[in-house]
């Protein structure tokens, strides 16, 4: 394809902008292996001391485990509830259905700080402040929209006749869901689960309000570290955070069938 | 409140309720009881705490601090919107005109950056832009400047961080819009004698107006609630509504003022979201916009 000068300049500009989206986040990688004890590039030697400090620190390791546990449980819960809801909404019709769909997407639309306020105020009388259950429920609710969106996208390509055939041949609703619908929409469910996991794994604003001492997730500890500044251990922890996210994204890319550039 | 399974089945049979409602119920009830209800509770607090009435709302007009805060938030969000939609337009334009495999690669970059934690990204910008940051150290080391530039802990730093974070939100709706434009239209314009520039200004740009509006609304809505980026890159000096709310709750414990600001914010967000939905289906925006 012949390209004009303007077209080529646009292309160059686009790549520069795209690199700004990625490269700054990667600065944590070189900083995390600096031999100095303050935030700096490793010009005068590479050292793994900050990772060693990270791995031997009971506080950081406990936060790592907590985040992993919370993200796994809440993404499982959100995936289960979100998938069922998406299937239900897909087969229902009527004026209310779109309203309910919008209602289920609410946690995605409301600014996180307001979600944080709402959970904080509600969790106190329920005794859920600073408990695993409280954080898990909050993260699940925040992640349900992700699952509803990805599963609904998968269902949009599903042939309704399959479901009708299954039902008319006498299969019950649970059997139809399990044996006919679920296998077909598995990629959408997988995407939803991955996004739900990352959402919980990274979540900071809500967690900041509803946890205190007992629950101290990795982003929470990073947040504290960042505000006190200067320790490269924080950069090492940031590397761990990014890498976990990337592992899940790459795993998802490998596991999901190539159907073009799908969900975001 | 809760029914046994038999009762539920009975209910379904007698009312001929579509059994698929049972699939929606668990998520629906969870969101209703533990999300919508607490949010409504917060909205109520704005007119009941510390005493019933509109006292909290009157604070906007008494003294300057709240008005200044609201104005600063709106101003920073508008600048963020303008810059990220402008930059995002360039990327989206290049993406629709790129070959399929190049577009795929650009899309991967977009999705990866979309999913990297806002915390890590703000921290990375702080390491780059800070007083002793990598950029300042480099420029001083090379001898271009003697004094460090004030790149962070001010509005500039906050704007850089917010714009970078919001770019994917601008690009995805623009891309969805541009992919719906028939390439033959531009070709027709060219074959009728219009130059590249004329084709762009007179044909392509007007066709992307819905995309520009949708992207601007989405970015503006999402920026209103920014908390992490201003807190880290503003260094406490550039307070936006979200950070102010957190101080009201955690330090001075004034729920009324915080709830009033939250009510304004949520009203603004939902109204704009409704508007956005008229320009572009929300499912397109949130679904990555490639269908």
Interface residues (C-beta under 8 A of the other chain):
Chain A: X1 X4 X6 X7 X10 X11 X13 X14 X15 X17 X18 X20 X21 X22 X24 X25 X26 X27 X28 X31 X39 X40 X41 X81 X82 X84 X85 X87 X88 X89 X91 X92 X100 X102 X103 X104 X105 X106 X107 X108 X109 X110 X111 X112 X113 X114 X115 X116 X117 X118 X119 X120 X121 X122 X137 X140 X141 X144 X145 X148 X149 X152 X153 X156 X173 X177 X195 X198 X201 X202 X204 X205 X208 X209 X219 X222 X223 X226 X227 X234 X235 X238 X241 X242 X245 X246 X249 X260 X261 X262 X263 X264
Chain B: X18 X19 X20 X21 X22 X23 X24 X25 X26 X27 X28 X30 X31 X32 X34 X35 X36 X37 X38 X39 X41 X42 X45 X87 X90 X91 X93 X94 X95 X97 X98 X99 X103 X104 X106 X107 X109 X110 X111 X112 X113 X114 X115 X116 X117 X118 X119 X120 X121 X122 X123 X124 X125 X126 X127 X128 X132 X134 X137 X164 X167 X168 X172 X196 X197 X200 X221 X224 X225 X227 X228 X232 X241 X242 X245 X246 X249 X250 X255 X258 X259 X262 X265 X266 X269 X270 X273 X282 X283 X286 X287 X288 X289 X290 X291
